[in-house]
Amino acid sequence: TQLLEQSPQFLSIQEGENLTVYCNSSSVFSSLQWYRQEPGEGPVLLVTVVTGGEVKKLKRLTFQFGDARKDSSLHITAAQPGDTGLYLCAGVAGTYKYIFGTGTRLKVLA
Amino acid sequence: SAVISQKPSRDICQRGTSLTIQCQVDSQVTMMFWYRQQPGQSLTLIATANQGSEATYESGFVIDKFPISRPNLTFSTLTVSNMSPEDSSIYLCSVEQGADTEAFFGQGTRLTVV
């Protein structure tokens, strides 16, 4: 069974702080995605990383795919209250085959 | 991108009854997916629905409990049958599109069974 473990599970930080969320698996994925979900809404894609070692930046968010394509990290610089939400990584294991991570609930306090 | 309309957005139901959730997409898609999400938790795939054929269910989910219809390329329904409080959850439909194989989600149906 393919599993994606995220850590931490919960995170509450002050505005302006930095944080890193980790997504780990023992399985190799063809690509990995990060989603953010706000209450009452479905998850929304933030980024897709495809190549081992790839780093992508989206404003204050930096995403990295592990060299072996088994893990990923999301780093947020100078967090803002608008970053609050549930962050989900998703391993793409094949056509129409997503494995979602266990989730990280982030709360950024003003 | 795909826009997905899901309804109802929430419902409170009596145990033993059934609820049908509708999912409408603004474009034709081959596959539609149904997920269950406990509040604040991750997503668990229930089944994959392909138009014109029977849905494919994941381990732990059966057609008698979660019958799915897929009458055309833009619409699907998921029924939660003979509900119990353990079925209280958020149910999401999803489609996949784009070069990044992005998954698009409806806003979810929050179901509470009392």
Boltz contact constraints between the chains, C-beta under 6 A:
constraints:
  - contact:
      token1: [A, 41]
      token2: [B, 107]
      max_distance: 6.0
  - contact:
      token1: [A, 42]
      token2: [B, 92]
      max_distance: 6.0
  - contact:
      token1: [A, 42]
      token2: [B, 105]
      max_distance: 6.0
  - contact:
      token1: [A, 42]
      token2: [B, 106]
      max_distance: 6.0
  - contact:
      token1: [A, 42]
      token2: [B, 107]
      max_distance: 6.0
  - contact:
      token1: [A, 42]
      token2: [B, 108]
      max_distance: 6.0
  - contact:
      token1: [A, 43]
      token2: [B, 105]
      max_distance: 6.0
  - contact:
      token1: [A, 45]
      token2: [B, 102]
      max_distance: 6.0
  - contact:
      token1: [A, 48]
      token2: [B, 100]
      max_distance: 6.0
  - contact:
      token1: [A, 96]
      token2: [B, 31]
      max_distance: 6.0
  - contact:
      token1: [A, 100]
      token2: [B, 42]
      max_distance: 6.0
  - contact:
      token1: [A, 100]
      token2: [B, 43]
      max_distance: 6.0
  - contact:
      token1: [A, 102]
      token2: [B, 42]
      max_distance: 6.0
  - contact:
      token1: [A, 103]
      token2: [B, 42]
      max_distance: 6.0
  - contact:
      token1: [A, 105]
      token2: [B, 40]
      max_distance: 6.0
